[in-house]
Amino acid sequence: MKQIGNLAIVCARRKDVTLRIEQGRVMVLSEGAYAPTSFSADWDDDETILSIIHELNFGNCAPKSQ
């Protein structure tokens, strides 16, 4: 549960990312240049939420620097 706030901050800073929390699940949709990418996890699954945060910050869904 500790990482859900960090995920919310990461998503709030991005115009191309949507965060939804409902029925005990966290759902993230990243509108990529070629295809959208989605992630989901239980709201209290810190390990999975950390991996989503890492993907949004450093993985294929990271913002492209100009």
Secondary structure, 3 states (H helix, E strand, C coil): CCCHHHHHHHHHCCCCEEEEEECCEEEEEEECCCCEEEEEEECCCHHHHHHHHHHHHHCCCCCCCC
